[in-house]
Amino acid sequence: MADVLEQAAEAEENRRQGLLARRQRPAPAYSISATHCEKCGEAIPPARRLAVPGCECCDECQSLLERVNA
């Protein structure tokens, strides 16, 4: 029984590590950023689009998303 629990715990840890790695992976430098936020519709400043390739949200909406998902 202990072996089954150890295998389940190991599988869960592997899955968790994989999800964290994907979440932290930056978008490729060639990704095209959105010009307007997908959440609120406001224009995304050019500096943010350059700094965060592939961004889809403005600073405020991204901060909200990160707080909710944390």
VEXVORO-867924 format. One record per residue (C-alpha): residue number from 0; chain; x, y, z. Coordinates in Angstrom, 3 decimals. Layout:
<r><pos>NUM</pos><unit>A</unit><u>X</u><v>Y</v><w>Z</w></r>
...
end
This chain:
<r><pos>0</pos><unit>A</unit><u>0.000</u><v>0.000</v><w>0.000</w></r>
<r><pos>1</pos><unit>A</unit><u>2.858</u><v>2.367</v><w>0.841</w></r>
<r><pos>2</pos><unit>A</unit><u>4.321</u><v>1.882</v><w>-2.641</w></r>
<r><pos>3</pos><unit>A</unit><u>1.059</u><v>2.967</v><w>-4.240</w></r>
<r><pos>4</pos><unit>A</unit><u>0.924</u><v>6.089</v><w>-2.059</w></r>
<r><pos>5</pos><unit>A</unit><u>4.546</u><v>6.916</v><w>-2.835</w></r>
<r><pos>6</pos><unit>A</unit><u>3.903</u><v>6.517</v><w>-6.562</w></r>
<r><pos>7</pos><unit>A</unit><u>0.826</u><v>8.735</v><w>-6.348</w></r>
<r><pos>8</pos><unit>A</unit><u>2.738</u><v>11.398</v><w>-4.410</w></r>
<r><pos>9</pos><unit>A</unit><u>5.597</u><v>11.272</v><w>-6.925</w></r>
<r><pos>10</pos><unit>A</unit><u>3.196</u><v>11.552</v><w>-9.869</w></r>
<r><pos>11</pos><unit>A</unit><u>1.466</u><v>14.517</v><w>-8.240</w></r>
<r><pos>12</pos><unit>A</unit><u>4.789</u><v>16.258</v><w>-7.601</w></r>
<r><pos>13</pos><unit>A</unit><u>5.902</u><v>15.673</v><w>-11.197</w></r>
<r><pos>14</pos><unit>A</unit><u>2.636</u><v>17.119</v><w>-12.496</w></r>
<r><pos>15</pos><unit>A</unit><u>2.919</u><v>20.138</v><w>-10.191</w></r>
<r><pos>16</pos><unit>A</unit><u>6.501</u><v>20.806</v><w>-11.306</w></r>
<r><pos>17</pos><unit>A</unit><u>5.477</u><v>20.542</v><w>-14.959</w></r>
<r><pos>18</pos><unit>A</unit><u>2.633</u><v>23.016</v><w>-14.482</w></r>
<r><pos>19</pos><unit>A</unit><u>4.897</u><v>25.469</v><w>-12.680</w></r>
<r><pos>20</pos><unit>A</unit><u>7.547</u><v>25.210</v><w>-15.394</w></r>
<r><pos>21</pos><unit>A</unit><u>4.973</u><v>25.922</v><w>-18.116</w></r>
<r><pos>22</pos><unit>A</unit><u>3.539</u><v>28.850</v><w>-16.172</w></r>
<r><pos>23</pos><unit>A</unit><u>6.944</u><v>30.467</v><w>-15.740</w></r>
<r><pos>24</pos><unit>A</unit><u>8.098</u><v>29.913</v><w>-19.315</w></r>
<r><pos>25</pos><unit>A</unit><u>8.309</u><v>33.274</v><w>-21.118</w></r>
<r><pos>26</pos><unit>A</unit><u>6.637</u><v>33.743</v><w>-24.457</w></r>
<r><pos>27</pos><unit>A</unit><u>8.984</u><v>33.487</v><w>-27.438</w></r>
<r><pos>28</pos><unit>A</unit><u>10.539</u><v>36.816</v><w>-28.400</w></r>
<r><pos>29</pos><unit>A</unit><u>8.764</u><v>36.693</v><w>-31.747</w></r>
<r><pos>30</pos><unit>A</unit><u>5.299</u><v>36.483</v><w>-30.154</w></r>
<r><pos>31</pos><unit>A</unit><u>2.987</u><v>39.262</v><w>-31.169</w></r>
<r><pos>32</pos><unit>A</unit><u>1.457</u><v>41.187</v><w>-28.304</w></r>
<r><pos>33</pos><unit>A</unit><u>-2.140</u><v>42.313</v><w>-28.366</w></r>
<r><pos>34</pos><unit>A</unit><u>-2.734</u><v>46.006</v><w>-28.912</w></r>
<r><pos>35</pos><unit>A</unit><u>-5.773</u><v>46.049</v><w>-26.622</w></r>
<r><pos>36</pos><unit>A</unit><u>-6.401</u><v>44.214</v><w>-23.354</w></r>
<r><pos>37</pos><unit>A</unit><u>-8.550</u><v>41.090</v><w>-23.772</w></r>
<r><pos>38</pos><unit>A</unit><u>-10.191</u><v>41.729</v><w>-20.365</w></r>
<r><pos>39</pos><unit>A</unit><u>-11.005</u><v>45.453</v><w>-20.285</w></r>
<r><pos>40</pos><unit>A</unit><u>-10.439</u><v>46.530</v><w>-23.898</w></r>
<r><pos>41</pos><unit>A</unit><u>-8.052</u><v>49.378</v><w>-23.027</w></r>
<r><pos>42</pos><unit>A</unit><u>-4.996</u><v>49.968</v><w>-25.210</w></r>
<r><pos>43</pos><unit>A</unit><u>-1.845</u><v>48.191</v><w>-24.027</w></r>
<r><pos>44</pos><unit>A</unit><u>1.055</u><v>50.669</v><w>-23.898</w></r>
<r><pos>45</pos><unit>A</unit><u>3.798</u><v>50.051</v><w>-26.484</w></r>
<r><pos>46</pos><unit>A</unit><u>6.425</u><v>49.758</v><w>-23.736</w></r>
<r><pos>47</pos><unit>A</unit><u>4.539</u><v>46.820</v><w>-22.164</w></r>
<r><pos>48</pos><unit>A</unit><u>4.078</u><v>45.133</v><w>-25.541</w></r>
<r><pos>49</pos><unit>A</unit><u>7.835</u><v>45.329</v><w>-26.122</w></r>
<r><pos>50</pos><unit>A</unit><u>8.788</u><v>44.289</v><w>-22.581</w></r>
<r><pos>51</pos><unit>A</unit><u>6.369</u><v>41.331</v><w>-22.442</w></r>
<r><pos>52</pos><unit>A</unit><u>6.192</u><v>39.661</v><w>-25.870</w></r>
<r><pos>53</pos><unit>A</unit><u>2.870</u><v>37.908</v><w>-26.340</w></r>
<r><pos>54</pos><unit>A</unit><u>1.044</u><v>39.846</v><w>-23.624</w></r>
<r><pos>55</pos><unit>A</unit><u>-2.738</u><v>39.871</v><w>-23.908</w></r>
<r><pos>56</pos><unit>A</unit><u>-3.667</u><v>42.031</v><w>-20.905</w></r>
<r><pos>57</pos><unit>A</unit><u>-2.827</u><v>45.489</v><w>-19.618</w></r>
<r><pos>58</pos><unit>A</unit><u>-0.810</u><v>45.860</v><w>-16.388</w></r>
<r><pos>59</pos><unit>A</unit><u>-3.871</u><v>46.287</v><w>-14.182</w></r>
<r><pos>60</pos><unit>A</unit><u>-5.772</u><v>43.279</v><w>-15.534</w></r>
<r><pos>61</pos><unit>A</unit><u>-2.641</u><v>41.100</v><w>-15.461</w></r>
<r><pos>62</pos><unit>A</unit><u>-2.051</u><v>42.039</v><w>-11.821</w></r>
<r><pos>63</pos><unit>A</unit><u>-5.647</u><v>41.140</v><w>-11.003</w></r>
<r><pos>64</pos><unit>A</unit><u>-5.329</u><v>37.791</v><w>-12.787</w></r>
<r><pos>65</pos><unit>A</unit><u>-2.137</u><v>36.954</v><w>-10.935</w></r>
<r><pos>66</pos><unit>A</unit><u>-3.678</u><v>37.810</v><w>-7.562</w></r>
<r><pos>67</pos><unit>A</unit><u>-6.738</u><v>35.671</v><w>-8.295</w></r>
<r><pos>68</pos><unit>A</unit><u>-4.687</u><v>32.720</v><w>-9.567</w></r>
<r><pos>69</pos><unit>A</unit><u>-2.131</u><v>32.854</v><w>-6.732</w></r>
end
